Amino acid sequence: MVAVRDDEADPLLRFVERFASVLVAAGFPAMPARVFVAFHVTGSDRLTAADLAGMLQISPAAVSGAVRYLIGVGLIHKERVPGSRRDYYRMPADVWSEVMRLQSQVMVRWASLLREGIGLVGADTPAGARMAAHTAFFEFLNTEIAGMLARWEALGESR
C-alpha cells in the first residue's frame, strides 16, 4: 500500500505534477513521468499497478502503458513476490545515474547523425563545420558524463 495519507494527497499530487512537468519539458512522456515521480514520493520500496492508479488517480490502462515505457528504458523493474499473483514495480536505487546513461546514449546518436550530415553536406562547408563543432561538443559531454558516473560510483563504494 502507498504511504500517502488523505491529508497529504493534494500537496503531494501537486508536487508530483510539478516534478512530472519538468520531466515532460525535458522530453519525457507525460504519464510515465507522473508514474516515475510517484516512485520518488512513496514510502514503499515497491508498488503495484493498483497502488499507482490510486495514488495518481489514473486508470489502470494509463498505469500499464507508463510502467511498460519505464521498464523499457530501465527506470523501473517488474518483480513477483513469492506467493503473490500481483506484479510489483521497483525503482532501482541508482536510477538517476541510469537517467544520465540514457541521456548519454541519446547524445551518442546525435553525434552519429551529425557525422552522417557532415558526409552529406561536406566537411568544408559552413553547415559541415557547424555540425562538426556540435559533434565535438556531444563527444566531449559523453566523455565527461562517463567520467562523472565513474567518480560517482567510486564515491558510492566509499560511503
Phi and psi in degrees as a GROMACS rama.xvg file:
@    title "Ramachandran Plot"
@    xaxis  label "Phi"
@    yaxis  label "Psi"
@TYPE xy
-76.3309  136.276  VAL-2
-88.0812  66.3885  ALA-3
-127.283  119.769  VAL-4
-83.5813  153.242  ARG-5
-54.5699  -39.8297  ASP-6
-71.6003  -11.2561  ASP-7
-100.844  -10.1309  GLU-8
-57.9598  -49.5251  ALA-9
-63.9532  -50.7425  ASP-10
-63.0471  -36.6272  PRO-11
-66.8953  -44.5029  LEU-12
-63.9274  -36.5952  LEU-13
-62.584  -41.7906  ARG-14
-62.3423  -46.567  PHE-15
-56.2216  -45.8708  VAL-16
-64.5431  -41.0179  GLU-17
-65.0417  -47.7231  ARG-18
-62.505  -44.849  PHE-19
-61.3794  -37.8145  ALA-20
-64.8387  -32.9516  SER-21
-66.9771  -42.2699  VAL-22
-63.964  -40.8478  LEU-23
-62.2154  -41.9199  VAL-24
-62.2313  -25.6411  ALA-25
-88.3592  1.83027  ALA-26
108.714  2.10847  GLY-27
-77.5432  139.428  PHE-28
-63.1223  147.162  PRO-29
-61.7451  -53.3039  ALA-30
-68.1453  -44.6353  MET-31
-58.7546  -33.1886  PRO-32
-63.026  -44.6892  ALA-33
-63.3382  -43.9819  ARG-34
-65.8983  -41.372  VAL-35
-58.7207  -44.8254  PHE-36
-66.5642  -33.5582  VAL-37
-57.4119  -36.5384  ALA-38
-66.2554  -26.8032  PHE-39
-74.6906  -31.2941  HIS-40
-99.7067  -5.65917  VAL-41
-84.4935  153.12  THR-42
-85.1873  -8.59624  GLY-43
-91.6946  150.165  SER-44
-87.9134  -7.04472  ASP-45
-150.396  150.032  ARG-46
-132.698  149.601  LEU-47
-94.2816  169.063  THR-48
-60.9743  -38.4217  ALA-49
-64.5817  -39.6616  ALA-50
-58.3834  -47.87  ASP-51
-65.0196  -43.3666  LEU-52
-61.128  -44.2233  ALA-53
-67.8888  -42.3856  GLY-54
-64.1541  -42.9529  MET-55
-94.96  -5.07889  LEU-56
57.5771  51.2771  GLN-57
-127.608  168.109  ILE-58
-77.5478  155.353  SER-59
-58.2889  -34.8607  PRO-60
-63.1414  -39.863  ALA-61
-64.7263  -40.4953  ALA-62
-62.932  -44.8354  VAL-63
-57.0556  -48.9628  SER-64
-63.7608  -40.4222  GLY-65
-66.9779  -45.7589  ALA-66
-68.5613  -33.9641  VAL-67
-60.5403  -44.3727  ARG-68
-62.234  -49.6062  TYR-69
-63.6105  -36.844  LEU-70
-65.5508  -43.2305  ILE-71
-59.063  -33.7705  GLY-72
-98.2292  4.70028  VAL-73
81.3106  16.4099  GLY-74
-90.5661  -16.8309  LEU-75
-140.714  162.199  ILE-76
-124.946  145.984  HIS-77
-97.9033  139.556  LYS-78
-146.301  162.308  GLU-79
-114.663  143.023  ARG-80
-98.2284  130.203  VAL-81
-52.8252  132.874  PRO-82
87.3717  -5.66555  GLY-83
-110.877  146.84  SER-84
-97.1806  -0.456429  ARG-85
-88.044  150.489  ARG-86
-88.223  139.104  ASP-87
-117.37  148.627  TYR-88
-120.64  140.388  TYR-89
-135.425  140.744  ARG-90
-92.8914  129.958  MET-91
-62.292  148.766  PRO-92
-61.9427  -31.8681  ALA-93
-98.1915  32.755  ASP-94
-58.1756  -37.1305  VAL-95
-72.983  -31.2818  TRP-96
-67.6704  -33.4439  SER-97
-65.1911  -39.945  GLU-98
-59.1354  -43.6259  VAL-99
-65.8447  -38.1459  MET-100
-62.4217  -41.2636  ARG-101
-62.7388  -42.8945  LEU-102
-63.4174  -38.7406  GLN-103
-62.0956  -40.8739  SER-104
-62.6421  -37.2769  GLN-105
-62.7719  -44.0401  VAL-106
-66.9661  -31.4409  MET-107
-62.2808  -43.0321  VAL-108
-65.3115  -40.5137  ARG-109
-60.6555  -45.5619  TRP-110
-61.7236  -40.665  ALA-111
-63.1513  -43.9743  SER-112
-65.2533  -38.7859  LEU-113
-63.6567  -39.7512  LEU-114
-62.3872  -38.956  ARG-115
-62.1489  -42.5742  GLU-116
-62.4154  -38.0948  GLY-117
-60.7123  -40.9038  ILE-118
-62.6161  -32.9049  GLY-119
-76.9334  -41.6224  LEU-120
-94.882  -15.1302  VAL-121
94.5154  134.336  GLY-122
-66.9584  -23.6738  ALA-123
-92.0279  10.6482  ASP-124
-98.5326  161.316  THR-125
-58.2342  -40.1083  PRO-126
-65.6355  -41.2433  ALA-127
-63.5855  -41.647  GLY-128
-63.5496  -41.5804  ALA-129
-62.761  -46.3148  ARG-130
-66.2018  -33.6876  MET-131
-64.9391  -40.0706  ALA-132
-64.8974  -40.3941  ALA-133
-66.7619  -39.5944  HIS-134
-60.9629  -45.6081  THR-135
-61.4944  -38.3581  ALA-136
-62.3948  -48.1636  PHE-137
-65.3512  -37.643  PHE-138
-65.0033  -40.1617  GLU-139
-61.2263  -48.4751  PHE-140
-59.1221  -42.3178  LEU-141
-63.2634  -39.1211  ASN-142
-63.8672  -43.8205  THR-143
-66.1037  -42.4046  GLU-144
-61.823  -44.0697  ILE-145
-59.5747  -42.7803  ALA-146
-65.5938  -42.5234  GLY-147
-63.7305  -42.1214  MET-148
-65.0254  -38.6983  LEU-149
-64.1907  -42.6606  ALA-150
-66.1923  -38.2625  ARG-151
-62.0227  -46.1061  TRP-152
-62.7377  -38.7777  GLU-153
-64.7381  -37.3991  ALA-154
-62.8523  -39.5599  LEU-155
-61.9643  -34.7335  GLY-156
-68.4555  -26.9586  GLU-157
-95.4759  -6.61478  SER-158
